[in-house]
Amino acid sequence: MFKKKPLLALLTLACSPAMAAAVVVSGDPVVVTATRTAQPLSSVLSDVSVLGREEIEQSGSLSLPELLSRQPGIEIYSSGGEGKSTSLMLRGSRPDHVLVLVDGMRIASGTSGTTALEHIPLGAIEKIEILRGPASSLYGADAIGGVVQIFTRRGDGEPTLSFQSGIGAEGKRTAGAGISGKSGNTGFNLAVDYNRTDGISSRPAPKYNPDRDAYENTTYIASVQHELAAGHSLGLNLYQSEGSSAYDGTINKADEIRFRLQGESLELKNRLRDNWQSALRYSNSIDKQDTFTKGNFSAPSSLAATRQHEWQWQNDVQWQGVGQFGIGAAHTTQQVETLTSFNGAQRTVNSLFTSYQGSFGAHSVQGSVRQDHNSQFGSKRTGQLSYGYALTPAWLLGAAYGTAFKAPTFNQLYWSGSGASYHGNPLLRPEQAHNRELSVKWRQQNAHASLVAFDNRITDLIASKSSADGLQVNIDQARITGQTLEAGNSWGDISLSGSVTSQRARSEPSGKLLARHAQRFGSLVGAWQLNRLRLSTEWRASGRRYDDADNSVVLGGYAVTNLGADYQLNKNWLLNTRLTNITDKEYQTAQGYNQLRRGWFVGVRYSE
């Protein structure tokens, strides 16, 4: 199901007569993820989206996966309702081909290779940056499809209090509070966020337990940034999210996952000269998941815990008339703990990276090279080069080529098993990717449009040797080609934005489509400000997909429409309401897992 009318609206938006005016870029957001250095979005050659705090709040989204699902090039699938295992696919890549960072830290599982996005609350987030395309030359392993970087809230200005609370369908209730600001040379932010829902039954009866699968999450955030002297600062960031999520694994017994995501970082920034900025950071992160099955909550049936330590030193130097150079090094240790004994439970990665960006009249160049040495499989070098040509101040033509790789997970390397069951292979090589893309971008005032075409070829994909042998081997290849059209504009108090992606993600040489990747998907979002009242609507759609590699199990296409209304009660208080899936669409993003039907939410927010 993928109707044409909303797509025609997007094309009309992209071709609006307003786009003939001269460029005036206002409120240009700053992007860090695209080059590892702060730069205006209008000067970035990569395919990037930025979601600020105001946009996050006005979106009306009730979870991070819901918010990300309406961004260009992103597909989401989940194992049930809110808080259940959720996977993000970017530009047709697999979930373990997307690198997720929280304040620059990897908080991810070394056994599955993914980040539990479902456990990161929106209330904790200040900004999200989405970088599409290969980024291993900037961030190392796993960034084949791109990078999603989440920045938690920071303190600035006069100290202020904030509070939010709400209730919704399926027994949902939320609450949160925080204080942030700056006192003298010290900025700070302290916040807590609580979310609970009774949930829905994740899987259909009678094969699975028909009970509701509840979810509960409590998140704590603390950050302090102190200016030691002009150009010199020390920052401490602490993040922890913990709770439980019930799921359906058996017919009539309760099953539950208890999780904890945790990260701490200490960063020293120094302006050594007017043109030389240095940053030294240490970070520690934990991803832990205990699984309890068949009503036995005294001892876990499985455990997956990952701890990562990283030292990173980065230097950025501006050379007048030439451009900006970056050079850095990193040392990472990753250790896993499971109830199953692994032959290898720890690895280290030593990295060197350098980057360059420069502009010469209408021409712009950005490039990066990185060398990673992994104790498990040796060295890997990746690179990226982008070129941009400004036809006019409003129009930018771009071309890019980049390589990336994904390191095998600990499960893929060492999981025990035999025969048809899944079992690891310590001789695995990294998966490799070569990506080419062309782009046309337009931007002025509050309007923008872009068209990006991409061609990503991935080799040495890891998969089971055969249906009769579950040994993990480098056997598959894939080619992902496609285009993403994105546009947005505003006319006074009315705004409209949207995107559509057309892609073909297929295995080679069989030509079969990769599992759970639609050939077309997109979204359309509109808003209307009426004095104190803000009305919004959101439409998301996806075409049919296959749930398996053999293309024998079909997942039907779907479209979901949400409505929202926010009312500013006074200067400090805001009432926000939301109706979700108003047509009560029944659909699945993964075979055999239920999704939320029609729902509602009412909440209040207070901010000074």
N, C-alpha and C positions, 0 to 999 in steps of 0.2 A: 504494500500500500504506500504509494508515494504520489500524491496529487500534484497536478501541474500549476494550479492557481497560485499557491504561495511561492512557487519558484518564479513564476512570471512577475509577481510583486517584487521579488528580489532583483530580477533583471531590470525592471523598471526603475527601481531605486538606484541601481548602479549606473543607469544611463540618464539619470535625472538632469534636466537643463541646468540645475544649480551647479553642476560640475564644470561648467564652462568659465566660471569666475577665476580671478587671479588667486594664487595661493596665499593664505595667511594662516599659519599654524599657531594655534593658541592652546595653552594648557598641555603642551607636549610632554607626555609622561617619560620618566627616565627608566631605561632598561639596563639590567646588569647581566642577565643570563646569556644574551646573545654573543657577547665577547669577553665576559668575565670582568668588564669595566663599565662604569656608569656612562651612558650616552643617551641622547634624545631618541625617542622611538622613530622620528622622521628620518634619522640618519642611519638606521639599522638596515643592512642589506638582507638579513635573514628573514624567514617567515615567522613573525613573532606576534603574540597577543598579550596585552597587559590588562589585568582586572584589578582596579583599585578598590579601596574600602567602600567608597560610595557606591560603586557599581555592584559590589557584592551584596550590600544591604538592599539596594533597590531591585536586585534580581528576584527577590522573594524565594530563592532556593532554600530548601530545608536541609540540604546536605552538600558536602563537597562533590561527591560523584554526580549529583543532580546538576549542579552548576557547571561542571566540566563537560557534561554530556551535550550541552548546547553550544560548545565552542567549535570553531572550524577544524575539521579533520579528525575529531575525536569521537570514538565509539566506546560505549560502556556496556559491560554485561555483568550481572550479579546473580548470586545463588539465593534469591529470595528477596525479602523486603529490606527495610533500613537496617544498617549495621551488619549485613551479611557479606561474605567474601565478594569483593568487587574488583573487576579488572578493567584497565584502561588501555585502549589500543589507539595509536596515533599514526595517521597516514598509512593504514593497512598493516602496520607491524604488529607483532605479538605483544602481550602485556609485559613480558620480561625484556622487551626491547626498548622500554621507556624508562629513563632515569628520573626518579623523583627525589628532590632535595627539599629539606626544611631548614631554612636559614643557612643554606650552604652545606648542611649535613646530610649524608645518606642515612636514612632510617628505613632499612629494608631487610628482608629475609634473605639470608645466604643460602637457604635450602630451596625456596621457591623462586627467588630472584625478583620478587615484586614487593611493592609497598602497600600496606593496608590503608588505602585512602579513606575507606569507610569509617575509620576511627579518628580522623582529623576534623574537628568541628569548625564550621565557618566562622563562629564567633571569635576564634583565636587568630584569624588571618587578617593581615593588613593589606597584602597584595599577592597576586599570583601572576607569574610570567610563564608563558608557554612558548617554547622554542621548537619548531617543527623542522625535521631533517636531521642528518647525522651530526653528532656533537662529541664524539669520542676524542677528537683532537683538542677539545677544551676540558672535558670532564672524565675521560677514560672509558672504562668498560661499560657496556649495556646501553649506551645512548645511540642505538641504531635508528629508532623512529623519532627520537627527540628528547626533550627535557621539560619537566614541569617543576618549577621552583616555587615553593611556598614561603612567604615571609610573614612571620608572626608580628603582632603589634608592638610598637615602640612608643616611648614617652618623649613628648616635646611640648614646649610651651608651659603655660600655667597648669598646675596639677588639677585634674578633673576626675570626677566619678562617672561610671557608666553602669547600667543595669538593664537586663532583659529577662523576660519571662513569657511563657506561652503554653497553650494546650492545643491538642489536635486530635485527628482521627486515630483510631487504633490505640487509644490510651496514651498518646504522646504528650509529654510534658518536658519543658525545658526551663532552665534558669541559669543566669550567669551574672557576674559582677566584676568590676575591675577599677583600678585607679592608676592613672598614668600622668606623666608630666615631666617637668624639669625644674630642679632646684639648684641654683648656682651653676656649677659646671657638670652636674650629674643629672642625666635623664633616666627615667625608670618606668617600668610597667609591671603591674601585678594583676593577674586575672585568674578566675576559675569559671569553668563552664560545665554544666550538668545536662545530660540528655537521657531520657528514658522513654521507651515505647513498649507496649504489650505485644506489638507486632502482628504478623499474619502467619499462617502455616506456610513454611518455606516450600514444601513439596506436597503434591496432591495426594489425598487419601484414595484408595485404602492401602496402598503400598507403604505409606509413611504415616507417622504419628500426626493426627489432625489437630493437635494442640497449637496454640499461638506460640511463636518463637520470639520471646522478648529480647530486648537489647538495652544495655545500660552502659553509660560512658561518663567518666569524670576527667576533665582535663585541667591541668595547672600550668601556668606560664609565668615566668619571672625573667626580667631583663634589666640590666643596668649598664649604662654607658657613661664613662667618666672622662672628661677632657683633662688630661694631665698638664698640657700646655698647648699653645697655639699649634695646630697641625698634628698633635699627638693625643691618642685616646686609647682607652682600654674598655672592652666590652665583655659582659658575661650574659649568656643566654641559657635558660633552663626551660625544658619542655617535657611534659609527661602526660600521657593519655592512657587510662586503664579502665577495665570493665569486663563485661561478659556478654556473650551473644549465643542464644540458644539456636539450635538447628535441627533438622530432621535427618537422622542417620539410620533410625530403626523404626519399626512399626508402632510399638506401644510403649517405648521407653524414652526418657528425656536425654538429650544430648546437648553439650554446651562447650563453648570455647571461652577461655579466660585469657585476656591479652594485656600486654603492656608495651607501649611505645615510649621511648625515653631518649632525650638528647641533651647534651651539655656542651657548650663551646666557650672558649676564652680567646679573645682576639685583640691583638695589639696593632694599632695602625699608626704609622709614622710618616709625616711628610719630611723626607730627608733633605730635599731641595724644592725650589719652587716648581720644578718639572718632574719630581721623582716621588712617587707614593709607594710605600712598602706596607705589607700586611702579613703578620705571622699569626696563625690560628691553630689551636688544638681543639679537637672535638672527640666526643665519645657518644656512641649511640647504642641502643638496645632495642631489638624487636623480639618479643617473647610471646609464645602462644602455647597454652596447655589445653589439651582436648580431653573431655570427659564424656564417656559413652555409656549407654544402657542404664542410665540412672545412677551410676556409680560416681559420686563426686568426692570420694575420699582420696583417690589416687588417679592421676591422669593416665589415659591409655596411650597418649603420645605427647611428645614435647618437641618444640622447634624453637630454639633461641639463638639469636645472632648478636654478637657484640663487635663493634667496629671502633678502632682508634685511628685517628688521622692527624698528622702534622702537615701543615701546608704553609709555604712561604711564597708570596707573590709580589713582584715589583713591576710597576708601570712607569714608564719614562716617556715624556712628551718631548719630541725633537722638533723645534720650530722649522716649519717649511717642509718637513719630511713626513711626520706622522707620529703615531703613538706605538711604542713597543712594550710588550709584556713578556716577562720571563718568570718562571716559578718552578718549584719542586714540591713533591708530596711523598709522604711515607704512610702507608695504610696497612693496618693489621686487622684481619677479619677472622673471627673464631665462632664456631657453631657448637651447639650442644643438643643432642637428641637422645632418646631412649634406645635408639639403634646405634650400635657401635660402628663408627666410620674409621676407615684406614687412615684418613686424613681429616682433621677437624680444624685446621688453621692454615691460613696463607697470608703472605705479605706481598704488597705491591709497592714498588718504588717508581716514581714518575718524574719526568722532566717535560716542561711544556713551554712554548713560546708563541707569541701572537703579534700581529701587526694590523694596523688600520690607518688609512690615510686617504685624503681627498685632494684632488688636483683639478680645479675648475669643475667641469661637469662630470668628471670621472672619480669613482670611489673604489677602493680595494680593501678587502678584509681577508685575513688568512691566519691559520694556526697550524702548528705541528706538535705532536705529543708522542713521547716514548714511554711505554709502560712495561715494566718487568715484573711478571707474576711468578711467584715461587713454584706454582703448579705446572705451568706450561711454557715459561720463558717470556721473551720480549715480543711486543707488538707495537708497530708504529702506525699512526693515523695522521691524516692531514685534511685540510679544508681550505678552499679558495673561493671567494665571492667577488664579483665585479658588478658595479652599478654605473649606469649612465643616465644623467638627468636631462631628459629631453627639454623640459621646462622646470621651473621651480616646483610645479605641482606633479609632474610625471616622472617616474623612475623606472627604467628598464634594468633587469638584473639577470645574472646567470651565475650558477654555483656548481661546484663539484666537491664531494667530500667522501671520506672513507670512515668506517666505524667498525667496532667489533663488540661481541658479547662473550664474556667469560662463562664457562660452564658452571652451573650451580653445584653445591656440595652433593645434592641429591643425584644430579646427573653423573657425578664422578664416582660416588661411593655408596649409593643406596644398595642394600643387600637384597637379593632375590634370585630367582632362577626361572628357566623356562619362559612361558608367556608373560609372567609377571614383570613389572618394571624393575630393572636393576642397572646400577651405574657402571661406568667405564672410565677408569683413571687415565686412559690414553686419549680421551677426547681433546679435540682442538677447538679454539674459539670460533664462533660464528663470525663471518665477515660480510661487510656491506659496502657497496659502491653506489652513491646517489648522485644523480644529475637533476638540475631543476632550472626552469626559466620562469621569470615573474614580470608582471606589469603592475605597478602600484600608483595610485593617485590619492592625494591628500590635501585638504584645505579646510581651514576653520573647523567646524564640527562635522565635516563629511569626509568619508574615505571609501576607497574601493581597491580591491586587489584581485588578481588572477594569477595563480601559481600552478605550474605543471611540473610533476615530479616523476622520476623513474629510478627506483631503488632495486638493485639486484643483490640478493643475499645468498651466499654460498656456505657450505659446510654446516647447514642447519642440523640441529641435533634432534633425532627421533628414534623410535624403536626400530630395531633391525627388521622385524617382520611381525605379522600377527601372531606367529608361533614362537617368536623370540623377542622378549622385552629388553634386550641389551641396548643401551643408548649408544648410538653411533652417529658420525657426521655423514649423513646419507642424503639429505634433502637439499634442494635449491628452491628459491622463490624469486619472483619478479613482481614488483608492485608499481603499477603506473596509474596516474590519475591527475585530476585537476581540482582545485578548490577555488571557488568564487566567493568573495566576502565583500559586503558593502554595508555602510551605515550613514545616516543623515538625520538632521533634525530641522524642523520648521517651526520656530517659535516654541510653543509648549508641547509639540508632538515630535516624537522620535521613533525611528524605525531602523532596525538592523537585522542582518541575517547572513547565512552562508549556506552553500550547497557543495558537497564533495561527490565527485564521480570517480570511482576507482575500480581497478581490477587487480586484486591480490590473488595470485595463483602460484601453485607449485609447478616446477619445471622438472622434467619435460612433459609431465602428465597433463598440464593445463587445468587441473582441478582447482577450484577456488578454495582459498584458505578458510578454515572454520570460523564462523561467527563474524565474517566481514561482509557487510552489505556493499553492493555495487553503487548505490546512491543513498545518501542520507543528508540531512540538513536541518536547519532551524530558522525561525522567524520570530523576532521579538519586537513588540511595540509598546509605547507608553504615552500617556497624556496627562499633563500637569494642569489641574484645575484649582488654582489658588492653593488651599491647604491639602487638597485631595489629589493623589496620584494613582491613576488607573493603569494597569499593565496587563499584557497578554503574551503568552508564549506558546509557540507551536513547534513540536519536534517530530520528525518522521524518519523512518528507516525502511529501506526496501527489504525484500526477502533475503535470507541468508541460509547457509548450510551449517549445521551444528557439528559436523564431523568432516574429517579429511577426505573421506570417500564420496562426499557430496550425496549421501543417501538419506539424510535426515534434514528436512526442510523446516526452518523457522519462518513463519509468515511475517510480512511487513506490518508496520503499525504506525499510527500517528497519535500523539498525546497532546492535549491542549490544557494549559493552566491559566488561571486568572488571578490577579492580585489587586488589592486596594490598600493604600497607605494613607492615613489621615494624621496630619500634624496637629495634635491637640493644643500645644502651646510651644514655646521656644525649646523646651526640654523633652517633652513627652511625644512619642509617636505611636499610634495604633496601627498595627499591620495585620492584614488578613490575606488568606490565600485559599483558593479552591484548586485542587489538583485532579488531573485526569477527569475532566468534567463530563466527558462522554462515557465514562466507566469502561474504557477499553480493556479487554482481556488480552494479554500478550505475554510473551516470554522472550528474554534476551539470551537465555541458556535453556536447553531442552530439559523439561521436567521441573523447572523452578518458577514459582509464582511471583508475580510483580504486584505492586500496590494498585488497587482499583481506585474508585473515586474517593477523595479525601478532602480534609479541610484543616486550617490552622488559624488561630487567633493569638496574637501576642502584643506585648508593649515593650518599647525601648525608651530608656532614659539616658540622656547624655548632657553634660554641662557645657 
